[in-house]
Amino acid sequence: MTTMKNSIHDNANGLDYTLVNDHYLPNLTAAAPTEQHPTGRWGRLHKRYLKEHHPIRYNQLLLSGELGSYIAKLDKQSEEQLALTVRQMQEAEGVTEALKAANQLEWVRRMNSIRNRAEEIIKSELIFV
């Protein structure tokens, strides 16, 4: 009867193996992500949407390591688009600083309406697609 080595190295694939019971198991460690990408509201919404409605696409992005950068890019794009849409709607509907000074409650009501409509546009065009 021969004794088995506690660890071996396979030159063919460059992996080290450790003896566990009667089997050699590879010494694998999970690589830490190289970059951390900040994720905001829009990124979290889209990530959840992908996970629930497009699991294959979600897994492809996750396994390729592109999910973080993809979500961060979409989040930034959504924030920029929201700001632009709100600004354009404010101009189109005449919601100005003068209105804010004259009638604050009316200004808040109209700005809330604009923001809600702009967010719905972002959701339908960028997030839930």
C-alpha positions, 0 to 999 in steps of 0.5 A: 500500500502506498501513501498519498501525498498531502498536496500535489501540483499539476503542471498541466493546469497550474493548480495545487491540490490538497488531499481530503479523505481519499480525494484530491481537491483543488485549492481555489479561492474566490478573487476579490473584485478589482473595482467597486462600483457605486450603485444608486437607486436606478442601478438597484432597480434595474439589477432587481429587474434583471434578476427577476425577469431576465435571469440569463442576462443577469447571470451572464453579466455576473459571471463575466464580471461586468455586472458592477460596471454595467449597473453603475453606468446605467445608474449614472445615465439614468440620473443624468437623463432624469435631471435633463428631463426635469429641467426640460419639463420645468421650462415647458410648463413655466415652473420658474424661480419666480413662481417659487417666490410667489407661491411656494405650495404651487411650485412644490405641487408642480415640481412633484408632478414633473419629477414623478412623470420624469421618473416614470419616463426613466423607468419605462425607457431605461430601467424596465427594459 
